[in-house]
Amino acid sequence: MNHKRIDMKVAIAKEGDMVSGHFGHCTEYAVFTVENKKITRKEILESPGHEPGKLPVFLAGHKVTHVLAGGMGPRAVDLFCENKIEVFLGVQGKIEEVIKDFIEGKITQGESSCTHGEEGHECSGH
């Protein structure tokens, strides 16, 4: 079985040069085009705003295949899945280090840094 990744477009929620704790609340996204495990392009996309359902469609329109963030709500994760975008949560650190680790397969799908209690969505700090 060949697990070599040929083409990916990875969006990382950013706050400065760090991964944002909550995907929908950041103002911009670092988007990396990856071919044969090498970054061939980096662009910064400004967020179109935090409206339910808008970000998955926006990023799908930019051909994003993977999203990395500290956290996001379960509905957002479902919407990304519907748009054929794989979501990796619980990601922390400097964006340049995170993308390298992701390409090398060192980042797995973790728990969201947002907590979702049984009574609804709760994110600390907002």
Protein Blocks (a to p, Z undefined) as FASTA:
>chain_A
ZZbdfbdcdddddehjbccfblklpmbdcddddeehiafbdcddddebjcehklmmmmmm
nopabdcdfbdcfklmmmmmmnopacdehiacjfklmmmmmmnopaccdddfbdcdfkbc
cdehZZ
